[in-house]
């Protein structure tokens, strides 16, 4: 239950999703409204479905890409930019009619009424592309934020651009309230009263520092005006963002971790008889993040940023661009506009890929198996790739 990091966004093999009218929605086409239930992107490769969980007979993915705390007790369609699916707790009630619930994996908090992961990602990527393609004097060709449609600045992201301390505090309160309702409903509907709720936080798709290959291109770094070749190189590798944005990006993901940990601590105190585990995966992708190695995006655990162009009829081509070589500023403005108008064309960007979800599935298995502990730290060795859970 929860948002894109749980639904399987980025992992492909997306399954039909039943909408509020009880109609299974398969892929509706690239030009369909983004509120279509299918764009919850429930992947057959999601961590819950691939995790080695002994004794579990059936698994249900109720999460939705873009999911917010609002969507736990309320139909998502009833809020701005929501999707046409019913409340996730109502979906859980349906499952409980025929199954005894033993484990619930929850990923919630990266989207809320204060900020969303998608906005944060678009902010940092959009600023970098604008800075690299548009000179400060070329105000006549504005770059547009890929999601909000607003004119994008050209400076690196700061921590407050992504989420302020006040916004994180408000998001934690909002998330805690939604999860409190979940805990109450589970105690009501679970037949034997025995279940473990695992609250997973978030891992960052970007490294704390780029591989040397991505520092400069054509003698230009990202600290000077106009560096189109560097934008093209980092886009191809999946990491179009300023080096100076990497620190704030990690502050943002650490803030999300603190948010989830805070909600967990509150609910542990309120529900002392329930099993509630905090699963910390912030270091589960260490050594395999985008642009952390020269071969990126090959061998990484996260999806690269990928955009689409549009046809002469103004609809998405259906083909993700792996290269933007040869593009000029007008091309880039047009391509970014496709993401703004048809968000499904770019919403997989910077999420765990299928290999990443397999890693998160191993982390989940450790959280299910642990006894007498309410926290698991899942860490990847950046040199061997081995996971450790403690």
C-alpha positions as CSV (number, residue, x, y, z in Angstrom):
1,X,0.0,0.0,0.0
2,X,1.2,3.5,-0.7
3,X,2.9,5.3,-3.6
4,X,5.2,4.7,-6.6
5,X,8.2,3.2,-4.7
6,X,5.9,0.4,-3.6
7,X,3.6,0.0,-6.6
8,X,6.5,-0.9,-8.8
9,X,6.9,2.4,-10.8
10,X,9.9,2.0,-13.1
11,X,9.9,-1.8,-13.0
12,X,7.8,-2.4,-16.1
13,X,5.3,-5.2,-16.7
14,X,2.4,-3.1,-15.4
15,X,-0.8,-4.9,-14.7
16,X,-4.4,-3.8,-15.3
17,X,-5.9,-1.9,-12.4
18,X,-9.5,-1.9,-11.3
19,X,-11.0,1.6,-11.3
20,X,-13.7,3.1,-9.0
21,X,-16.3,1.7,-11.3
22,X,-15.0,-1.9,-11.0
23,X,-13.6,-1.9,-14.5
24,X,-10.1,-3.3,-15.1
25,X,-8.0,-0.7,-16.9
26,X,-5.2,-1.9,-19.2
27,X,-2.8,0.4,-21.0
28,X,-5.0,3.2,-22.4
29,X,-2.4,4.7,-24.8
30,X,0.2,7.4,-24.3
31,X,-2.2,10.2,-24.9
32,X,-4.8,9.1,-22.4
33,X,-5.6,11.3,-19.3
34,X,-3.0,10.6,-16.6
35,X,-5.7,10.0,-14.0
36,X,-6.5,6.6,-15.6
37,X,-6.2,3.8,-13.0
38,X,-3.7,2.0,-15.2
39,X,-1.1,4.7,-14.5
40,X,-1.0,3.6,-10.9
41,X,1.7,1.4,-12.5
42,X,1.3,-1.7,-10.4
43,X,4.2,-3.8,-11.6
44,X,4.5,-7.6,-11.6
45,X,8.1,-6.9,-10.7
46,X,7.2,-4.8,-7.6
47,X,9.3,-5.7,-4.5
48,X,6.3,-7.2,-2.7
49,X,5.6,-9.7,-5.5
50,X,9.2,-10.8,-6.0
51,X,10.3,-11.0,-2.4
52,X,11.1,-14.5,-1.0
53,X,8.4,-14.6,1.7
54,X,7.9,-18.1,3.2
55,X,4.4,-19.0,4.2
56,X,2.7,-16.3,2.2
57,X,0.1,-17.7,-0.2
58,X,-1.3,-14.6,-2.0
59,X,0.0,-11.1,-2.5
60,X,-2.0,-8.0,-3.5
61,X,-0.6,-4.7,-4.8
62,X,-2.9,-2.0,-3.7
63,X,-0.4,0.9,-4.1
64,X,-0.7,3.6,-6.7
65,X,2.1,5.7,-8.3
66,X,1.6,9.3,-7.0
67,X,-0.4,8.0,-4.0
68,X,-0.8,10.4,-1.1
69,X,-2.0,10.0,2.6
70,X,-5.4,11.3,1.4
71,X,-5.7,8.2,-0.7
72,X,-5.7,5.7,2.2
73,X,-9.2,6.6,3.5
74,X,-10.5,8.5,0.5
75,X,-10.9,7.7,-3.2
76,X,-7.9,9.1,-5.0
77,X,-10.1,10.5,-7.8
78,X,-11.6,13.0,-5.3
79,X,-8.4,15.1,-5.1
80,X,-6.4,17.2,-7.6
81,X,-4.3,15.0,-9.8
82,X,-5.6,11.9,-8.2
83,X,-6.3,8.7,-10.1
84,X,-9.6,6.9,-10.7
85,X,-9.2,4.3,-7.9
86,X,-11.0,3.8,-4.7
87,X,-9.4,4.3,-1.2
88,X,-6.6,1.9,-0.6
89,X,-8.1,0.9,2.8
90,X,-11.4,0.1,1.0
91,X,-9.4,-2.1,-1.3
92,X,-7.8,-3.8,1.7
93,X,-11.2,-4.5,3.2
94,X,-12.1,-6.3,0.0
95,X,-9.0,-8.5,0.3
96,X,-9.7,-9.2,4.0
97,X,-13.1,-10.7,3.0
98,X,-11.3,-13.8,1.6
99,X,-7.8,-13.7,3.1
100,X,-6.1,-13.6,6.5
101,X,-3.7,-10.7,6.4
102,X,-0.2,-11.5,7.7
103,X,2.0,-8.7,6.2
104,X,1.3,-5.2,5.0
105,X,4.1,-3.3,3.2
106,X,3.6,0.4,3.3
107,X,5.5,3.1,1.4
108,X,4.0,6.5,2.1
109,X,5.2,10.1,2.6
110,X,7.0,11.1,-0.6
111,X,3.8,12.6,-1.9
112,X,1.5,14.7,0.2
113,X,-0.4,18.0,0.2
114,X,2.9,20.0,0.7
115,X,5.2,18.4,-1.9
116,X,5.6,15.4,-4.2
117,X,8.6,13.3,-5.4
118,X,7.7,14.0,-9.0
119,X,7.8,17.8,-8.4
120,X,11.2,17.5,-6.7
121,X,12.6,15.4,-9.5
122,X,11.3,17.7,-12.2
123,X,12.6,20.8,-10.3
124,X,16.2,19.6,-10.2
125,X,16.3,18.0,-13.7
126,X,14.5,21.0,-15.3
127,X,16.9,23.5,-13.8
128,X,19.9,21.6,-15.0
129,X,18.6,21.3,-18.6
130,X,17.6,25.0,-18.6
131,X,21.0,26.1,-17.4
132,X,22.8,24.0,-20.0
133,X,20.7,25.0,-23.0
134,X,19.6,28.6,-22.3
135,X,22.0,31.5,-21.8
136,X,21.0,34.0,-19.1
137,X,20.3,36.6,-21.9
138,X,18.0,34.3,-23.8
139,X,14.9,35.1,-21.8
140,X,12.8,34.7,-25.0
141,X,13.0,30.9,-24.8
142,X,11.9,29.9,-21.3
143,X,12.4,26.3,-20.1
144,X,9.3,24.9,-18.5
145,X,9.1,22.7,-15.4
146,X,8.3,19.2,-16.6
147,X,5.3,18.8,-14.3
148,X,4.1,22.1,-13.0
149,X,4.4,23.9,-16.4
150,X,6.0,26.9,-14.7
151,X,9.2,28.6,-16.0
152,X,12.2,26.8,-14.6
153,X,15.1,28.7,-12.9
154,X,18.6,27.8,-14.0
155,X,20.3,27.5,-10.6
156,X,21.0,24.2,-8.8
157,X,18.3,23.0,-6.4
158,X,18.6,23.8,-2.7
159,X,17.2,21.7,0.1
160,X,14.4,24.2,0.7
161,X,13.4,24.1,-3.0
162,X,12.5,20.4,-2.5
163,X,11.0,20.5,0.9
164,X,11.3,22.9,3.9
165,X,11.4,21.7,7.5
166,X,7.9,23.0,8.0
167,X,6.7,21.1,4.9
168,X,8.3,17.9,6.1
169,X,6.8,18.3,9.6
170,X,3.3,18.8,8.0
171,X,3.9,15.8,5.7
172,X,4.8,13.6,8.7
173,X,1.7,14.6,10.6
174,X,-0.4,13.9,7.4
175,X,1.3,10.5,6.9
176,X,1.0,9.5,10.5
177,X,-2.7,10.2,10.5
178,X,-3.3,8.1,7.4
179,X,-1.3,5.2,8.9
180,X,-3.1,5.5,12.2
181,X,-6.4,4.8,10.3
182,X,-4.7,1.9,8.6
183,X,-3.7,0.4,11.9
184,X,-7.1,0.8,13.4
185,X,-8.8,-0.8,10.3
186,X,-6.3,-3.7,10.4
187,X,-7.2,-4.5,14.0
188,X,-10.8,-4.5,13.0
189,X,-10.7,-6.6,9.8
190,X,-7.8,-9.1,10.4
191,X,-9.4,-12.4,11.4
192,X,-6.7,-13.6,13.8
193,X,-5.5,-10.2,14.9
194,X,-1.9,-11.1,14.0
195,X,-0.2,-9.0,11.3
196,X,3.1,-7.2,10.7
197,X,3.1,-3.7,9.2
198,X,6.4,-2.8,7.5
199,X,6.9,0.9,6.9
200,X,9.6,1.3,4.2
201,X,11.3,4.6,3.5
202,X,13.0,5.8,0.3
203,X,16.3,5.3,-1.5
204,X,17.8,8.0,-3.7
205,X,18.4,7.2,-7.4
206,X,21.3,9.7,-7.6
207,X,24.7,9.3,-6.0
208,X,26.3,11.7,-3.5
209,X,28.9,12.4,-6.2
210,X,29.1,11.6,-9.9
211,X,31.7,9.4,-11.5
212,X,34.6,11.4,-13.0
213,X,33.2,10.7,-16.5
214,X,30.2,13.0,-15.8
215,X,32.1,16.0,-14.3
216,X,32.6,17.9,-17.6
217,X,32.1,17.6,-21.4
218,X,33.8,19.6,-24.1
219,X,35.8,21.4,-21.4
220,X,32.6,22.8,-19.7
221,X,31.3,21.9,-16.3
222,X,27.9,22.7,-14.9
223,X,29.1,25.8,-13.0
224,X,29.3,28.0,-16.1
225,X,26.7,29.3,-18.5
226,X,25.5,26.9,-21.3
227,X,26.9,23.4,-21.4
228,X,24.7,21.5,-23.8
229,X,27.1,18.6,-24.4
230,X,27.2,17.9,-20.6
231,X,23.4,17.9,-20.5
232,X,23.3,15.4,-23.3
233,X,25.9,13.2,-21.6
234,X,24.2,13.2,-18.3
235,X,20.8,12.7,-19.9
236,X,22.0,9.6,-21.8
237,X,23.4,8.3,-18.5
238,X,20.1,9.0,-16.7
239,X,21.2,11.7,-14.3
240,X,20.4,15.2,-15.7
241,X,21.1,17.3,-12.6
242,X,23.7,19.8,-11.3
243,X,26.5,18.4,-9.1
244,X,25.5,21.0,-6.6
245,X,21.9,19.5,-6.5
246,X,23.1,16.1,-5.3
247,X,23.6,17.1,-1.7
248,X,20.1,18.7,-1.4
249,X,18.6,15.7,-3.2
250,X,20.1,13.4,-0.5
251,X,18.9,15.8,2.2
252,X,15.5,15.4,0.8
253,X,15.6,11.6,0.8
254,X,17.0,11.7,4.4
255,X,14.2,14.0,5.3
256,X,11.7,11.4,3.9
257,X,13.5,8.8,6.0
258,X,13.1,10.9,9.1
259,X,9.4,11.4,8.2
260,X,8.8,7.6,8.0
261,X,10.8,6.9,11.1
262,X,8.9,9.6,13.1
263,X,5.5,8.2,12.0
264,X,6.7,4.7,13.0
265,X,7.8,5.8,16.4
266,X,4.4,7.5,17.1
267,X,2.4,4.5,16.0
268,X,4.6,2.1,17.9
269,X,3.7,3.9,21.0
270,X,0.0,4.1,20.1
271,X,-0.3,0.4,19.1
272,X,2.0,-1.5,21.5
273,X,0.4,-4.8,20.8
274,X,0.9,-4.7,17.0
275,X,4.0,-5.6,15.1
276,X,5.2,-2.4,13.3
277,X,8.6,-2.5,11.7
278,X,10.6,0.4,10.2
279,X,12.5,-0.7,7.1
280,X,15.3,1.7,6.3
281,X,16.4,1.3,2.6
282,X,18.3,4.6,2.2
283,X,21.5,2.7,1.5
284,X,20.1,-0.3,-0.4
285,X,21.3,1.1,-3.7
286,X,24.8,2.2,-2.7
287,X,27.3,1.8,-5.5
288,X,24.6,1.2,-8.1
289,X,22.9,4.6,-8.4
290,X,22.6,6.5,-11.7
291,X,26.0,8.0,-12.8
292,X,27.8,6.5,-9.8
293,X,29.7,4.4,-12.3
294,X,30.9,5.3,-15.8
295,X,28.7,2.7,-17.5
296,X,25.4,4.3,-16.2
297,X,22.6,3.5,-16.8
298,X,23.9,0.0,-17.4
299,X,24.1,-1.9,-14.1
300,X,22.1,0.6,-12.0
301,X,19.2,-0.1,-9.8
302,X,17.2,2.9,-10.8
303,X,15.4,4.1,-13.9
304,X,17.1,6.9,-15.9
305,X,15.3,10.1,-16.7
306,X,13.6,9.4,-20.0
307,X,11.4,11.8,-22.1
308,X,9.4,11.5,-25.3
309,X,9.0,13.7,-28.3
310,X,5.6,14.2,-30.0
311,X,4.3,13.6,-33.5
312,X,3.1,16.3,-35.9
313,X,-0.4,15.7,-34.5
314,X,0.8,16.7,-31.0
315,X,0.6,13.3,-29.3
316,X,3.5,11.3,-27.8
317,X,5.5,9.2,-30.2
318,X,5.5,6.2,-27.8
319,X,9.3,5.9,-27.9
320,X,11.4,7.1,-25.0
321,X,14.5,9.1,-26.0
322,X,17.8,7.5,-24.8
323,X,19.7,10.4,-26.4
324,X,19.1,14.1,-27.0
325,X,22.2,14.6,-29.1
326,X,21.6,17.2,-31.9
327,X,18.8,18.9,-30.1
328,X,18.6,22.7,-29.8
329,X,16.8,24.8,-27.2
330,X,13.5,24.7,-29.1
331,X,13.7,20.9,-29.4
332,X,14.2,20.6,-25.7
333,X,11.4,23.0,-24.8
334,X,9.1,20.9,-27.0
335,X,10.2,17.6,-25.6
336,X,9.8,18.8,-22.0
337,X,6.3,19.9,-22.9
338,X,5.3,16.4,-23.7
339,X,6.1,15.4,-20.1
340,X,4.1,18.3,-18.8
341,X,1.1,17.5,-21.0
342,X,1.3,13.7,-20.8
343,X,3.0,12.9,-17.5
344,X,2.8,9.1,-18.0
345,X,5.5,9.5,-20.7
346,X,8.1,10.4,-18.0
347,X,6.7,9.3,-14.7
348,X,9.0,6.2,-14.5
349,X,12.1,8.4,-14.3
350,X,14.3,8.1,-11.1
351,X,12.4,5.1,-9.6
352,X,13.7,1.7,-8.8
353,X,13.9,-0.5,-11.9
354,X,13.1,-4.3,-11.9
355,X,16.6,-5.1,-10.5
356,X,16.1,-2.4,-7.8
357,X,12.8,-3.9,-6.8
358,X,14.4,-7.3,-6.5
359,X,16.9,-5.8,-4.1
360,X,14.1,-4.1,-2.1
361,X,12.4,-7.5,-2.1
362,X,15.4,-9.0,-0.3
363,X,15.2,-6.1,2.2
364,X,11.5,-6.8,2.7
365,X,12.2,-10.5,3.3
366,X,14.5,-9.5,6.1
367,X,11.9,-7.3,7.7
368,X,9.3,-10.1,7.6
369,X,11.7,-12.6,9.1
370,X,13.1,-10.5,11.9
371,X,12.1,-11.2,15.5
372,X,12.1,-9.0,18.5
373,X,13.1,-5.9,16.6
374,X,11.2,-3.0,15.2
375,X,13.8,-1.6,12.8
376,X,15.8,-3.1,9.9
377,X,18.6,-1.2,8.1
378,X,19.2,-2.7,4.7
379,X,22.6,-1.7,3.3
380,X,24.3,-2.7,0.0
381,X,28.0,-3.1,-0.2
382,X,29.0,-0.8,-3.0
383,X,31.9,-3.1,-4.0
384,X,30.5,-6.5,-3.9
385,X,26.8,-5.7,-4.3
386,X,25.9,-7.9,-1.3
387,X,23.1,-6.8,1.0
388,X,23.2,-6.8,4.8
389,X,20.3,-6.3,7.1
390,X,20.8,-5.4,10.7
